[in-house]
């Protein structure tokens, strides 16, 4: 695997090093030793799989509140998405900045997201599937969200937004009262 730091400290694009032959390819998606080299010492305690039907759909921007903050790693295994993270760490020099990248079945990239970030994505094709690794269990009541079109963050989504859940539409807008995580 190749780890490339993004513009937001602690987050990485992870590229798989595939071994190919006439049958196809094989790649490692996790190695404890390789992840320790970027400071990851947490256990993956939960894995999730999502499917989104319609191109242009947005899911997010989600996070868990302390003490249930989680590290996530996301990989698109069908279709293509524009994956976005927002730094919510109040002491971070990139507080409230966002980063986006394309994850697709074709490019086989993953996004490693440290604690203190909101995460979401927009589908760039129909029939998208994502696999998520989580360092914390989902904890009802400890979840938070930021509206996908919050002007304080101003995410530049590549497509017009459509097919957004009622819950995601109702996430609050950030304001001067937001102190960060």
N, C-alpha and C positions, 0 to 999 in steps of 0.2 A: 504494500500500500504506500501511496505517496500522500503526505499531509501538506497542504498549502494553507498558510494562515490567511484569513480574510482581513478586511479593514477593521473588524471588531474583535478586540483582544480576546483570545481564548476560543474563538470559533475557527473551524477548519473545513476546507473542502477536502474530502478524502477520495482519492482516485484508486481504483482497484488495478492491480497489476495482473492482468489475465495471461494465463498460459494457454496457448492455442495449438490445435493440431487439426487433422482432417475431420475429427468428430465434432469440434466446436471449441469451447473454452472452459476454463476453470479459474476461479479467483477466490482468495481468502477475503472475507468481509470483516473479520475481527481477529485480532491477535493481542492478547493481554500485554505482552512485552512491547509491541509496537505502540499501543495506546498509552502505556506508561511513559513512553518517551515524550509525549505531549502533555503529561501531567494527569492523565486520566487513571485514577485508582479506584473508581467506583465500580460496583457490580451492576450489570444490567438485570433489573428485577422484573421487568415487564416488557413484552413485545406486542405491538398492535399492527393491524393491517387495515388500511382504508381503501375504499373504492369510490370513485367519483365519476358519474356518467357523462356530464356535459362540459364541453369546452367553455372556458371563461368563468367557471365556478370558483368561488373563493371560500376557503375554510380558514378561520383564524380571526384574529391574532390571539393565541392562547398561551397561558402560563399558569404555574402553580405557585402559591404564596409560601414564603418561609413559615415554618421549618420544613415544608414539603417541596421546596424548589427542586427541580430535576434537571439533569443533563439529558439531552435527547440526541439521537443520531437518526437521520432520515434518509431513506433511499427509495427512489422511484423504480418500480419493477415492471410497470406497463404504462405506455404513453409518455407524456412529458408535462412537467409542472415548473412554474416559476416559484421557487421556495424563498421565503422572506423571514428574516429575524430582526428583532428590535432589541437593542441593549437597554435594559431597565435598571441596571446597576447604578445607584445614585452616586457612587464614588468613582465611576468610570469616566475617562476622558471622552468616551464616545456615547455617553448617556443620551438616550432618545434618538440615536442615529440608527439607520437600518441598512441592511445588506440583503441583496437578492441575487440568486443564481439559478440557472436552469439545471434541473435534475431530470434525467430521462432514462428509460430502459436502454436506449442506445448508448448514452455516454457513461452509464454505470457509476456516476459520481454519487457520493453521500455528503451530507452536511452534518458536521458535529457542532452541537449547540450547547454551550455551557449553562450552568445555573444563572438565573437572573435575566433570561431572555424571553420575549414573546415570540411565538412561531406561527406561521400560516403559509398558505400557498394558493396560487391560482393555476387551474388546469389549462394547459396549452393545447390539449387534444382531448378528444372524447375517451372515455374508458381508461381512466388513470388509476393506478394502484400504488400505494406507498406502504413501506414497512418502517415502523418506528421502534427504536430501542429506548427504554426509559430507565433512569437510575433510581427513580422513586415510584411507588405505587400510586395509581390515580386515587386522589383523596377528595371525595365530594365535600363541598364547602370550602376548600382551599384553592379553588380555581379562580382565575381572573382572565380578563380579556380586554383588548383595546380594539376599538372600531377600525376596520380595514381601511377606511377613508379619512382617518383623523388628520385634519390639517396641520396639527402640531408635529406630525411625523412625515406626512406627505409622501407616502409610498407611490412610486411610479409603476403601477401595474401595467403589464404589456398589452392587455386586452380590456375592452369594456367589461365592467363587473356585472355578473348575472348569477342567478341561482345561489343566493346566500341564505343561510338559515336564519330564522327569526331571532334565535339566540345571538348569532354573530352580528346581526344588524343592530341589536340593542346593547352591545358592549358600550361602555361609556367613552366619551371623548376625553382626552387628557386635558388638564387645565393647570393653572398655577398651583393647585392643591396637590398635584401628584408629586410625591417625594421620591419615588423609586423604590426598588427592592433592596 
